[in-house]
Amino acid sequence: MADGYKLRYGEQRDNITCIPNELWDHYLPHIGGIGVLVYSFLYRITTHRSKVDFEYMASELMLHFDDVQKAIAKLIEMELLIFSGSTNSILKINDPKDKDKFQRFMKAREENTHTLKKKRQEREEIEEHYQKEDIFSIVEKEYGRPLRTAEYRALSVLEDEYPRDLIIEAVARSVLNQAFSVQYVQTILHNWKLKGVKNLSDVEREDERFLASKKTGKKKTRKKDSDEVPAYYDIYAKRDEKK
């Protein structure tokens, strides 16, 4: 058995589902065997089924529900699947990228990971530095001026509505964008709220999404102003310019 088995084609058939070779050649180490199975299953059922849910897939594939969820997450991460629609109710299946595009995609992912790791380190340094100070003192030091009465009131309202670490992150971004305004901080926090951002992990997710779209040069069509990428996401470009 050391020499293995010889492979031969079975009976030639027309009613088969063809899966691109790139899925096996490039994506397999990143999505795993279950990912390949789930992708192939979705690729197959699109010809005769318009809707699907994770429970149905788990049942049909005889997999645990959690394994299907994890596989879907990996497929989305590798851009083989994309949720779209106003309520993310549409699941689009993408063909695998060819070798050159896949290599560029992975290089961009590595660069994004490096950028986000550096940003996480900077955030931790900020949190450690300001751990014992109140939010008013932090803003005054960052802006290099005393706060006005209206700004004190605005920050008090923000403290009641948002977590402390999100407020500090928004303040840091306002400084990097040279916008020394509590109103600007309010705008950042409001945009995060609209996008469902509730903690710093969600912020990283939004940053990663934006950086990925910026690297690949993709332009998404947005119907509402609230869906526009806020100006503070230029933080990375401005930081690079300063360096």
Secondary structure, 3 states (H helix, E strand, C coil): CCCCCCCCCCCCCCCCCCCCHHHHHHHHHHHHHHHHHHHHHHHHHCCCCCCCCHHHHHHHHCCCHHHHHHHHHHHHHCCCEEEECCCCCEEEECCCCCHHHHHHHHHHHHHHHHHHHHHHHHHHHHHHHCCCCCHHHHHHHHHCCCCCHHHHHHHHHHHHHCCHHHHHHHHHHHHHCCCCCHHHHHHHHHHHHHCCCCCHHHHHHHHHHHHHHHHHCCCCCCCCHHHCCCHHHHHHHHHHHHC
